[in-house]
Amino acid sequence: MVTLKVKEDSKQAKAFIALAKTLSFVKIEPESESPYDPKFVAKIKAREKNAKGKKLTRVNPDDIWENI
């Protein structure tokens, strides 16, 4: 089995999808929605961006109660 991801915003992509639908051995499934809340996903992506930019908060494990 092979998975193809096609952005449907161009004429060529729409033509390709139309052609693929005519083939008996091709099954087209719409992309499923994420089970996660979009706000939660945005927070995680923001944290990843901050981690890559070295904008981190370091916590000393020996003094964890003082840092809370």
C-alpha positions in Angstrom: 0.0 0.0 0.0 1.2 3.5 -0.9 0.0 6.8 0.6 -0.1 9.9 -1.5 -0.8 13.4 -0.2 -2.1 15.8 -2.7 -3.0 19.4 -2.1 -6.2 20.0 -3.9 -5.7 23.7 -4.7 -4.4 23.5 -8.3 -5.9 22.4 -11.6 -3.4 19.7 -12.0 -4.1 18.2 -8.6 -7.9 18.2 -9.2 -7.3 16.5 -12.6 -5.1 13.9 -10.9 -7.7 13.2 -8.2 -10.4 12.9 -10.9 -8.2 10.4 -12.8 -7.4 8.4 -9.7 -11.2 8.1 -8.8 -11.7 6.4 -12.2 -9.3 3.6 -11.3 -10.8 0.5 -9.6 -7.8 -0.2 -7.5 -7.5 3.2 -6.0 -9.4 4.2 -2.8 -9.4 7.9 -2.0 -10.0 8.7 1.7 -10.4 12.3 2.9 -7.9 13.5 5.4 -9.1 12.8 8.9 -9.3 15.7 11.4 -6.9 15.8 14.3 -8.4 14.5 17.6 -6.6 17.3 19.4 -8.0 20.7 20.2 -6.5 23.3 17.8 -5.6 25.6 20.7 -3.6 22.8 22.3 -1.8 22.1 19.1 -0.9 25.8 18.7 0.6 25.9 22.2 2.7 22.8 21.5 4.0 24.2 18.3 4.8 27.5 20.0 6.8 25.7 22.7 8.7 23.8 20.0 9.6 27.0 18.3 10.8 28.5 21.6 12.9 25.4 22.3 14.5 25.7 18.9 15.2 29.4 19.6 16.8 28.5 23.0 14.0 30.4 24.8 13.8 27.9 27.7 13.3 28.1 31.4 15.8 25.9 33.3 14.8 24.3 36.6 17.4 23.0 39.0 16.1 19.6 40.1 17.8 20.0 43.5 15.8 23.2 44.3 12.6 22.3 42.5 10.4 23.5 45.3 12.0 26.9 45.3 11.4 27.3 41.6 7.7 26.6 41.8 
